[in-house]
Amino acid sequence: MTRESNPDEMEGPEQVEIPINGTLDLHTFRPSDVKELLPHYLAACRAEGILQVRIIHGKGTGRLRETVHSILKHLPGIASFKQADEGGGGWGATIVVLEP
């Protein structure tokens, strides 16, 4: 899976490889990318047999967490999701269980 990055507005988008390992750190993405990225990443995890995914959205104001949870509520194939425990990021991360 790749993402487009544009650190210099003068250059075109650059493809960056995103590992499909069950952990998605959203800190490196624009919030506007999350609605498209999240379903694709979860589908890629399912295809790899990864059925538990940790999404790191950070604590901040909670807006990104709300966006992630809203997306998860409407996606098919989600068995459940919950706030991570303190060792997994607490309220700065969400654990998603995918249906097989």
C-alpha positions as CSV (number, residue, x, y, z in Angstrom):
1,M,0.0,0.0,0.0
2,T,1.3,3.4,-0.8
3,R,0.4,7.0,0.1
4,E,1.1,10.2,-1.8
5,S,3.4,12.7,-0.1
6,N,4.0,16.2,-1.2
7,P,6.6,17.9,1.1
8,D,7.5,20.5,-1.5
9,E,4.5,22.1,-3.3
10,M,6.7,22.6,-6.4
11,E,7.2,18.8,-6.9
12,G,4.6,16.2,-7.8
13,P,3.3,13.5,-5.5
14,E,5.6,10.9,-4.2
15,Q,4.6,7.3,-3.5
16,V,5.5,6.1,0.0
17,E,5.2,2.5,1.0
18,I,2.9,1.7,3.9
19,P,3.6,-1.6,5.6
20,I,0.6,-3.9,6.1
21,N,1.4,-5.0,9.6
22,G,-1.7,-4.3,11.6
23,T,-0.7,-0.9,12.9
24,L,-1.7,2.3,11.0
25,D,-0.2,5.5,12.4
26,L,-2.3,8.4,11.0
27,H,0.2,11.1,12.2
28,T,1.9,11.1,8.8
29,F,-1.3,11.6,6.8
30,R,-3.5,14.6,6.2
31,P,-6.9,14.3,8.0
32,S,-8.6,14.7,4.6
33,D,-6.9,11.4,3.5
34,V,-8.3,9.3,6.3
35,K,-11.7,8.6,4.7
36,E,-10.1,7.0,1.7
37,L,-7.1,5.5,3.4
38,L,-8.8,3.7,6.3
39,P,-11.1,1.4,4.3
40,H,-8.2,0.5,1.9
41,Y,-5.8,-0.3,4.8
42,L,-8.3,-2.5,6.6
43,A,-9.1,-4.4,3.4
44,A,-5.3,-4.9,2.8
45,C,-5.0,-6.2,6.4
46,R,-7.9,-8.6,5.9
47,A,-6.3,-9.8,2.7
48,E,-3.1,-10.6,4.6
49,G,-5.0,-12.4,7.3
50,I,-4.6,-9.6,9.9
51,L,-7.9,-9.4,11.8
52,Q,-6.9,-7.1,14.6
53,V,-5.6,-3.7,13.7
54,R,-4.4,-0.8,15.8
55,I,-5.1,2.7,14.4
56,I,-3.0,5.4,16.0
57,H,-4.9,8.7,15.7
58,G,-3.3,10.6,18.6
59,K,-5.0,12.2,21.6
60,G,-5.1,15.9,20.5
61,T,-8.6,17.4,20.4
62,G,-10.2,14.1,19.7
63,R,-11.5,15.2,16.2
64,L,-9.4,12.6,14.3
65,R,-10.5,9.8,16.7
66,E,-14.2,10.9,16.1
67,T,-13.6,10.8,12.4
68,V,-12.0,7.3,12.6
69,H,-14.9,6.0,14.8
70,S,-17.5,7.5,12.4
71,I,-15.8,5.7,9.4
72,L,-15.6,2.4,11.3
73,K,-19.3,2.6,12.2
74,H,-20.3,2.6,8.6
75,L,-17.8,0.1,7.1
76,P,-18.8,-3.4,6.4
77,G,-16.7,-6.2,7.8
78,I,-16.0,-4.6,11.2
79,A,-16.7,-7.0,14.0
80,S,-15.9,-4.4,16.8
81,F,-13.7,-1.5,17.7
82,K,-12.7,0.1,21.0
83,Q,-10.2,2.4,22.6
84,A,-6.8,0.8,23.1
85,D,-5.6,-0.1,26.6
86,E,-2.9,2.1,28.2
87,G,-0.1,-0.1,26.9
88,G,-1.5,0.2,23.3
89,G,-1.9,4.0,23.3
90,G,-5.0,4.6,25.5
91,W,-7.4,7.0,24.0
92,G,-4.9,7.9,21.3
93,A,-5.4,4.6,19.5
94,T,-8.3,2.4,18.5
95,I,-8.3,-1.4,18.2
96,V,-10.4,-2.7,15.4
97,V,-11.4,-6.4,15.1
98,L,-12.2,-7.4,11.5
99,E,-14.6,-10.1,10.5
100,P,-12.8,-12.9,8.7
